[in-house]
Amino acid sequence: MSDDTAAVIVKSPKGFTDHKVGHHFQTADQEFSSAYIGTWLFLAQEVLFFSALFVAYAMFRNLYPEVFAYGSSVLDWKLGAVNTLVLLFSSFTMAMGIRSVQTNKMKAAFIFLSFTFICGLIFMTVKYFEYAHKIAEGTLPYDFFNSEISLETFSNVAGIENLPLFYGLYFVFTGIHGIHVLIGMGLIMWMIVKVRRKTLFAGYYTPVEMIGLYWHLVDVVWIFLFPLLYLV
Amino acid sequence: MKIQESLALAEEEVNYLSPGKHQGIWVFLKTWALTVDHKRIGIMYFIAVIISFFVGGSFALLIRLELLSPAQILYTAAQYNAVFSAHGIIMIFLFIVPSIPATIGNFVLPLHIGAKDVAFPRLNLASLYLYLIGGGIASVAMILGRVDTGWTFYLPYAITSETAVLFVGVGLFIAGFSSILTGLNFMVTIHKLRAPGMTWMKMPLMVWALYSTSIIQVLATPVIAITLLLLLAEKLLGVGIFSADLGGDPVLFEHFFWFYSHPVVYVMILPAMGIMSELITTFSQRNIFGYKFVAFSSLAIALISFLVWGHHLFVSGQSAYVNILFSFLTFLVGIPSAVKLFNWTATLYKGSIRWRSPFLWAFAFMVFFAIGGLTGIILGLLPLDIHLHDTYYIVAHFHYTMVGGTVVAFIGGIHFWWPKMFGKLYSEFMAHIAFWIFFVGFNLSFLPQFVAGSKGMPRRYYTYLEEFTIYHQLSTFGSWLIALSIIMMFSYFVASLMNGEKAPMNPWGGKTLEWTAVKSPPDEHNFERVPVITHGPYNYESEEENLAKQNRQKNRGAS
């Protein structure tokens, strides 16, 4: 009983809090690689979660190519591009933040993670303006679509009566992605607190690494969304 | 080993059930509510799942009662719709999906691979709460607002139906994450927490089955999650992708729905097959015939399960070529399933079979699953399916696989691991009687439905033509027998908890770790020291051979 149940402790540098490995793990490495596999499985789950939306997108774009071309020409590609750059940059700062934790540079870690958080904030702000614009114009899914927009003026666009469907897809797609960004921001905030409290260090950086993986996935999803929605 | 056992018997019992036992009801409940012990979480799932089973089962009895005569007995057509919808939704999402993996799987998996717990114990507890919250929302919505769409939520009716589809959708969305996270947890556990020497080829077959189940849970469940979300968005915003009048396509919903819901029937049956491998080997005292075939057939089923969903859409206007492809892929699933059935019978061959209560259920599984599986192949035939689609033939087929397969294996597994879970034995005599009542009742319930279905009795109707009366009446009588047997089981299990005989460490002569290295009931940390594995999970033969060798030596000495 005595030997096996004693917890494994990862010793930390001075001023940091030691990490106690879970009671059911034999080594710290086993704990880390479990979290690693678990996170990748979670990301696989996320990919499948988004996949249905991509299938729906592919199907309806194939059915109504002109509607999608028109719909995307109305979206402001500049705002989309800004958001793409912001997220790409945030992925870089996230990676640097993890690197800083791994090398015990807590000040740098704090700065990089804060930048990542701010990037998320900028992304959501831009999204807010995009949404507000669409709500004002009434270019929304069917139930809220501004019926005063006379689709007959676009009678040269085939199937234009299905335009609300494009906006439906746009809002579901970007909405679910936006929720993921918000969750990511919350997690990053939690990491910033952990960095401040010095519970993460070179010997134990599991949570920040895993949240980094999640953040990159959110980024990758947007990299697919941007051309599909804004540039076609 | 013997000395340890007797010592353990002598001293005051301390096991995973003890913490908080003598400290008042609130402390006791708190230790359960905040536990991260996989065994306690398994037990809590067990209680929740059994409640779901009783609720869903009551709805089944109500359905059968209405169908006792073609006339309207209890409800109007609309009420009947709500009753069979509630039966389906509760039984599938809240009972069968979590039944084996979350209860027996949670309890047994770490014991099988020699681990102290699952990889993420707190996530495990969170999964339980997600299940309880999601299940709670869905159940309350069904009771207060009723749902009459059937468990499939097909559009456009799910949009136009005035009932509580919205809240049931939210509940199932939440409960779905419980399933995803349990699967994820099990996969990581199997990858990372196996005891020293426990190679992949030395794992009990239950673990292989749970691994295959988990693959499906992690990769298929998110698709139903997003589908339900899209359904809600469709209802709230009019997104349009599933609504034909808005330019969308309701068949797309059917594709998405079955992309999850077909694989998920293997989430139901695969762990049942895992239990079967344990029961068959233990009660015939034989090594499994063709370990690798049984193990990899689980993976094969998991893989093919993702490629057959289209056979639910044979009459939904799918292209004929796609139909042929899905029909072919459906036949393909039959191969690994048959491999298992053949290997189990081959295992039994020349085994010393003991007809103890858990084995009875294994026997029933083989009978029922053969019928359920083969009728599945028949349904995969395109021309026949067009005739049999949406008839009682389908109802009978999936009850033979899900009840005759999963529920029977689940009950068998409960009989098998009950002494390990609670350290108590139950009445073997009563268990035999309950089994035979179930066996007769089940066949009486569902065999007539094959006949009625093939004669054209459509499913989901509260009334029927006079000529079907006899089949429906037999079916209803059978349902009463099933109910009787379930009530008997419930009572002898409760009696066992109250004053059952104390169970020894290994009441069935099993060879896997939970029988050979873990007390009944187990300690909080399962193993006294980390077990080191040197042989396969079912090395019954080696002992036989040893005996034979000793006998030979004895004979040689005599002559």
Interface residues (C-beta under 8 A of the other chain):
Chain A: M1 D3 D4 T5 G22 H23 H24 F25 Q26 Q30 S33 S34 I37 G38 L41 F42 A44 Q45 E46 L48 F49 F50 S51 A52 L53 V55 A56 M59 F60 L63 Y64 L140 P141 Y142 D143 F144 G159 E161 N162 P164 L165 G168 L169 F171 V172 I176
Chain B: P110 A115 K116 D117 V118 A119 F120 P121 I180 L184 N185 M187 V188 H191 K192 L193 V218 L219 A220 T221 P222 V223 A225 I226 T227 L229 L230 A233 L236 L237 G238 V239 G240 I241 L246 G247 G248 D249 L252 F256 F259 H525 F527 E528 R529 V530
